[in-house]
Amino acid sequence: MSLPFIDLGAQQARLRPALDKAIARVLDKGQYIMGPEVVELEKQLAAFCGARHALGCANGTDALQLALMALGVKQGDAVFVPTFTFAATAEVAPLVGATPVFVDVLPDTFNMDPQSLKRAIAAAREAGLNPACVIPVDLFGLPADYDELIGIAHENGMRVIGDSAQSFGASYHGRIAGSLGDISATSFFPAKPLGCYGDGGAVFTDSDELAELLDSLRIHGKGTHRYLYDRIGINSRLDTLQAAILIEKLAVYTDEIEKRQEVAQRYTNALSNRFETPYIPDGLTSVWAQYTIKTRSREERDALQARATAAGIPTVIYYPLSLHRQKAYADYPTDPAGLGVSDDLAERVVSLPMHAYLEAEDQDRVIAAVVG
């Protein structure tokens, strides 16, 4: 019997009565756009991560674009992003007229390399670009090195947008992902640790001014009336039904994060003598959006995946080709020293089934197939 890579069904079985009631309440009220559940969810999300403001939006990509728009990033500006990540982080820069500049990642955490960022900033300036913004990505659920990256950004007059699409709820030296940059963005795509049953996202900030601006931008640039517009915005509202679902999921999220820690520890205990298992720096926790190991070579990874497939175990490669190698992004600037770590990771990483409801006996099946 094949195992699910992420078992949303097991979570739904736990929450189904509460979910049915929450959906029914929305249907009874009939406020499907920006209903009271959206306001309530925003309050709960802000309290959960310690941000002053949380604003729901249509998806995680919009959350990043809204952040860039609120910070005034524009044509001629450089936006520094890791190349080893999902395309959304980079694609929002051209959408506001800016230029993405690709930065390498660290071989142990897979997150943005501060030294590579410094080189990329210098190269961007030489190319006539204005360094405007850094978007660290908390890859696979682990926060990036925000203290150092924010320091570099501020030294160069830049703002920081935390891409917490995979890490909402992870901890960073006593703070929670979602509250670590000038603005943070997250995604509620169903496969995320905190996901809805469709598309959804949120932006977070401690700035009252930025929060007011983000609220306007997500609703067509509205002013004091729904048909008065103060600026060019976009249509990016979180559906009330999705907010209602997320409220119920958020209620059990702390428990699920703890269960994810247990699953991750079982993997590490069983696999660390054979593969490079995830590294978690002191003072940080991951929410384990993915549990990703490194093999010694692409050939070893191919053999591992073949064994897993034969045993009915799904595995996924995040990401098989770094963004600077992709057709859509091949002409954008990069760290002049190259992006060798990202290229190497693309050849060797593989992610294993990970979710809060992965039972020990099923995990033993995964481990047996992976080890061979």
C-alpha positions, 0 to 999 in steps of 0.5 A: 500500500502506498503512503501519502507524502502529506496526509491531509486526510488524517488531519481532516478526520481529526477536525471534520466535525469542527470544520463542518460547523465552521463552513456551515456558519459561513454559509449561514451568514453569506459573507463570502468575501472579507467576512468576520472569520477573516478578521478573527483569523488575522487577530489569531495569526498575529497573536500566534507569531507575535506580529502587530498586524496580520492581513490575509490575502489570496495566496503566498505569491501575492503576499510577497508581491504586496510586500514589495509594493508596500515597500515601494520597490520599483524599476531599477531596484535590485531584489536579492533572493536565493536561487534554491527555492520555489519560483514565487520568491523571484517572480514577484520582483519583475512583477513590480518592475524590479530585478531579481538578483540570485544569491547562493545558499548555505550547504547545511541549512539550505538558507541564504548565504550572507557572504554570497549576499554581500557579493551580489549586492556589490555586483548589482551596484556595479550593474547600475541597480539600486539595492532595495530589498532582501527576501530570505527564504525559510526553506523547508521550515527552518528560519534563515539567519535573520540577524546577519542578513538584516544587518547586511541589508540595513548596512546597504539601506535595504528592507527585508521581507521574510519569505515564511511560506514554509516556516510559519510557526518556527522559532528563531531565538525566541521569536516566531517566523512571521515576525522576523522582517520589515514585512513577512509573508506566508502561504496557506497552500494545502500542503504547507504546515498550516494550509487551507483547502485552496489558495491563501496567504498572509502578510505580517508587519509591526508597522501601522503605516505599512499595515494600512498600506497593505490593506489598501493594496490588497483591495484594489488600492482602496481609500476611505470608501470601497469605490474611492482609490488612492493608489494602484492595487491588486485583488488579493483577498482571503476567502471567508471559507478559507479563513474559517477552515484556517481558524480550526487548523490553527487551534491544533497547530501547536500540537501538530508542530510538536508531532512534526518534531517527533517525526523529524527526530525519528528520521534523524535517529535512523538516517544520520549514520547513512545520509546528511540529515537536516541541520538545525542551528542552536536557538532555532526550530523548524516546522518541517515543511519538508524533511530533506536529506542529502545523498552523496551523489545523484546516482545514490539519490536515483537508487534511493528513489527507485527503492522507495517507489518499489516499496510504495513510498513517495519521495520528492526533489525540492528543487531539481533545478535552481532558479538561475538555471531556469529559462525564465530567469537565466538572464538575471544577475547572480553572485559573481562567485557563482551559485555552486552550493545550490547547483550541488544541492539540486543534484543530491537532495531528496525529501521524505514523507513528512506530516504530523500524522505519520505513525511510527510503523509507517515511518519505519517503512519509509526508513527501510526503503530509504536505507535499502 
